[in-house]
Amino acid sequence: MLWFNDVKNLGVIETEEGKLPVHGDDFLPGQAPVGRCKGLVVSFTVADDQPERRAVQVSVVPEVVG
């Protein structure tokens, strides 16, 4: 994640191919970040069938502590 604004329900995911917008409704239930999330690792699918290319089915990848 590059950023997510929970008030505006909108954010941006930075990928190797560029930046993708993400709407709060496109996170899986209970997965939308609250507060600071820069650098948060997420998994997602890219929706190309929408008016704009965006991330959908977004979920937070659990941090592995080893």
LOKOLDREN-668570 format. One record per residue (C-alpha): x, y, z; residue in one letter. Coordinates in Angstrom, 2 decimals. Layout:
// residues N
@c1:X, c2:Y, c3:Z, residuo:A
...
//
This chain:
// residues 66
@c1:0.00, c2:0.00, c3:0.00, residuo:M
@c1:1.14, c2:3.48, c3:-0.74, residuo:L
@c1:-1.73, c2:5.10, c3:1.20, residuo:W
@c1:-5.37, c2:4.68, c3:2.18, residuo:F
@c1:-7.73, c2:7.34, c3:3.50, residuo:N
@c1:-10.47, c2:5.65, c3:5.53, residuo:D
@c1:-12.54, c2:8.86, c3:5.57, residuo:V
@c1:-12.57, c2:9.13, c3:1.76, residuo:K
@c1:-12.62, c2:5.30, c3:1.43, residuo:N
@c1:-9.93, c2:5.52, c3:-1.26, residuo:L
@c1:-6.28, c2:4.58, c3:-1.56, residuo:G
@c1:-3.41, c2:3.66, c3:-3.86, residuo:V
@c1:-1.43, c2:0.46, c3:-4.18, residuo:I
@c1:2.05, c2:0.77, c3:-5.68, residuo:E
@c1:3.04, c2:-2.13, c3:-7.95, residuo:T
@c1:5.98, c2:-2.89, c3:-10.20, residuo:E
@c1:3.80, c2:-1.84, c3:-13.15, residuo:E
@c1:2.68, c2:1.44, c3:-11.57, residuo:G
@c1:0.03, c2:2.71, c3:-9.19, residuo:K
@c1:-3.48, c2:1.29, c3:-8.87, residuo:L
@c1:-6.40, c2:2.98, c3:-7.16, residuo:P
@c1:-8.31, c2:0.95, c3:-4.59, residuo:V
@c1:-11.73, c2:1.67, c3:-3.12, residuo:H
@c1:-12.59, c2:0.65, c3:0.42, residuo:G
@c1:-15.39, c2:-1.56, c3:-0.91, residuo:D
@c1:-12.79, c2:-3.58, c3:-2.85, residuo:D
@c1:-11.10, c2:-4.90, c3:0.31, residuo:F
@c1:-12.23, c2:-8.27, c3:1.59, residuo:L
@c1:-14.40, c2:-7.99, c3:4.73, residuo:P
@c1:-12.39, c2:-6.68, c3:7.69, residuo:G
@c1:-9.25, c2:-6.08, c3:5.59, residuo:Q
@c1:-9.40, c2:-2.33, c3:4.89, residuo:A
@c1:-6.53, c2:-0.57, c3:6.66, residuo:P
@c1:-7.13, c2:2.01, c3:9.36, residuo:V
@c1:-4.50, c2:4.63, c3:10.08, residuo:G
@c1:-0.99, c2:4.53, c3:8.64, residuo:R
@c1:-0.53, c2:1.82, c3:6.06, residuo:C
@c1:2.39, c2:2.90, c3:3.86, residuo:K
@c1:4.42, c2:-0.18, c3:3.08, residuo:G
@c1:1.65, c2:-2.58, c3:4.10, residuo:L
@c1:1.85, c2:-5.68, c3:1.90, residuo:V
@c1:-1.43, c2:-6.63, c3:0.24, residuo:V
@c1:-2.61, c2:-9.18, c3:-2.29, residuo:S
@c1:-5.16, c2:-8.23, c3:-4.93, residuo:F
@c1:-6.63, c2:-8.86, c3:-8.35, residuo:T
@c1:-6.58, c2:-6.24, c3:-11.11, residuo:V
@c1:-9.99, c2:-5.34, c3:-12.55, residuo:A
@c1:-9.69, c2:-4.27, c3:-16.17, residuo:D
@c1:-13.42, c2:-4.42, c3:-16.90, residuo:D
@c1:-14.20, c2:-1.27, c3:-14.93, residuo:Q
@c1:-14.12, c2:2.29, c3:-16.31, residuo:P
@c1:-10.72, c2:2.58, c3:-14.64, residuo:E
@c1:-8.16, c2:-0.13, c3:-13.96, residuo:R
@c1:-8.12, c2:-0.77, c3:-10.21, residuo:R
@c1:-7.32, c2:-3.27, c3:-7.47, residuo:A
@c1:-10.13, c2:-5.54, c3:-6.23, residuo:V
@c1:-10.40, c2:-8.46, c3:-3.79, residuo:Q
@c1:-7.69, c2:-6.79, c3:-1.71, residuo:V
@c1:-6.45, c2:-8.41, c3:1.49, residuo:S
@c1:-3.58, c2:-7.73, c3:3.87, residuo:V
@c1:-0.74, c2:-10.26, c3:3.72, residuo:V
@c1:0.05, c2:-11.33, c3:7.29, residuo:P
@c1:3.52, c2:-10.33, c3:8.45, residuo:E
@c1:5.74, c2:-13.34, c3:9.04, residuo:V
@c1:7.86, c2:-13.04, c3:12.17, residuo:V
@c1:10.73, c2:-15.45, c3:12.21, residuo:G
//
